[in-house]
């Protein structure tokens, strides 16, 4: 530091404060309406990047949530909700316990429906409390935001954006009923684009294509059942009839947490930006505790095992089977597990309530990754080139597991039916068979070979929408066409009518000519007959 500044610390503090104020003045103002759960983790990464650019960020969140917590990087505005923290935790704990329950297919479907109904009721009540919080909405109206960043799996953020007349940016992986493709007018052919929950690749058999088409046709019904209450809420709040599809179609940019190294190649629209892997850039040094465990593993290395933050414990019978299997490998296994410790826990397993997953996978001694197949974990496995054993639990995790397995980067197990032998065999295969390491390394090299990091790309597009008040130049004219015009059915009908009319006229002309010729021959023959008589 210069001698003059050292002599006047007050001047230094004033300059720092002035620079921080100037950076905020140069930045924009962003309203964030997040969705709780793992989806918030990706959004938080983007918010940290935007804050570093000097933007003012306001996050509106319920007073009761799983992961959304205050931070120095944004202003948090909270609103009350009609349930407690205990009720929220109990709901998700019950959901995680239902995963491991057996029963027939119909019984499992009924349980999933009942649990989804309870969770949906919570989300709907949260959205209702936000929209009808007059004090908070009044503050938002006065704040003059440049854009809204939200996750459209719940349309509350887009309803607010429409009310405030502010452009919106969506950050998501996918919507359960594929509404993102219809809302962006993106082609979505069922012949090679697998539908969600189908666990199919892009190379489908005839039977799989039949199933894929039928699921695609049923998506409209699923969307209606999932969103019709939100449509009623939006229409009531905005004082006009509106559909969720109409609301979503007004989004300026869709930030999709995908990458074509992982996702199957498919058409996308100009306002759909793929940012898969935004969560695996920052690698921190391991703490002394974890560094000691990793170093003690020797030449065999470590296996990282986590079934995600949604699963805190599993049935003891299943835990014993997993412990038996993990004890069959020489690697040290770091298992994130908060349930009751299995009595047969081998010495090579270290149970921890939390682990720095990305930092451990980035360590050179990481040999395998046992995961539930969530998008965050899968991309961390790809970024760090660690082969995977996947145990999908629910939702899109089955689809994620299928994608990894189809790339030859891991193996998938059915968590309800797998045995100790199945787990041991799969784990030894991904560790000892070089093809899995080679395939995941190839995916990692492709994923990391890009001109701009996906996190920087996401930050850029949010800033772009803030600077330009939207991105109407990316909106295709397909939004202005009805279904008949979009598929050119009116043009086809017109051309068909012209062809049929031409054929009809040609046929009539031919018949007319034939009649004329036949009549002329008849008239020429009659006089000859009379002369002979």
C-alpha angles and dihedrals in degrees: 000000000000116000091240092056093046088054093052110041090168090061090051092051091048092051092049091049091047092051092050091050091049091050090053091047090053092049130076134242119253129190115208124198105182134188115232123242130045090333089071091059093066093044091052090058090056092047091053089053092048092049090054087058090058100256123148110236127196118190119195112202139159119263089240117054143137103233111356105108134163118271138185089239096068145022112250122210112191131196131193123258130197096248138065132238090252092054092049094048091045092052094053093041090054089049092053091048092051089060092070096045116108128212137118123313091258092051091051091049091051092049092049091048093050093047093046089050091056093046092047090052089055093050092047093050089049091053092046092051091051097049094046096045095110095189094052095042089049090054091050091050091053095045096072100216123201095215145349122236114199146147110247096207081094111034097211093104093051091049088056091046090053091048092049093042090233126142115251138216120202122213113192148123098223144321114245094240099040093251091145091073095049091045092053094039088239117163110250108180113190091211093081108358107086116220122236118279091017096107089212131137125228089262102071131176120234091264091050091050090052090052091044092053093048092050090048091053091051094051092086090059091047091050091050093051092046098046110024093097089052089051089055090047093048093047091050094047096043092041093231138080110270137162128217089239090057091049094049093046089065095063111120099211133009113210103201118198092222138106126196090234085068104021121066113255110267140148118284133183128243093256094051110093120187112221103164113161099034090134100059106061105092113070116184128197113264119255118253090257095055093037089056092050092049094047091048090058090078121194093338093067128198141300118214114213124187132147092196135261094289094067113064098165141004133208113287093238091057091043090055092050091051092047091051091051095047090050090062094069125073093224123102108250119213104201120189101214133145100179130094112307113252111244091227095056109152123224094249093063120088114194114209131174091217135013135185092244100183094043092051092048089051091057114104090233094062106117104170142000122218107199142161090235101253114161094245093054094042093054091046088053091050094045092052096037097237117152115235143222105202126207104179116200109183146330120019093348090094090055092047091051091050091053093051093046093047088055090054091242099119150349130257127222130190102238093206096050104030120114132205089262092052092051093046093048093048094046094048090048096055091044100045103028106083094206092075093053091045093050095047090046090054090050090048093050091050093045094050095043099090136118095239133023113250092238091056089046091053092049091049095054094047089052090046092057091045093051098044099035092241136333107264091156088069094054110104121227088238087088089067095053128084122228094268093050094044092056092039090236090146090053091047090049091049093049091045090051090050091050093047091046091049091049090047092050092045091050092049091049091050092049091048092051091047091052092048092050093047093047092049092053090049092053093049092052098051098070093052091057092052092050094053089053 
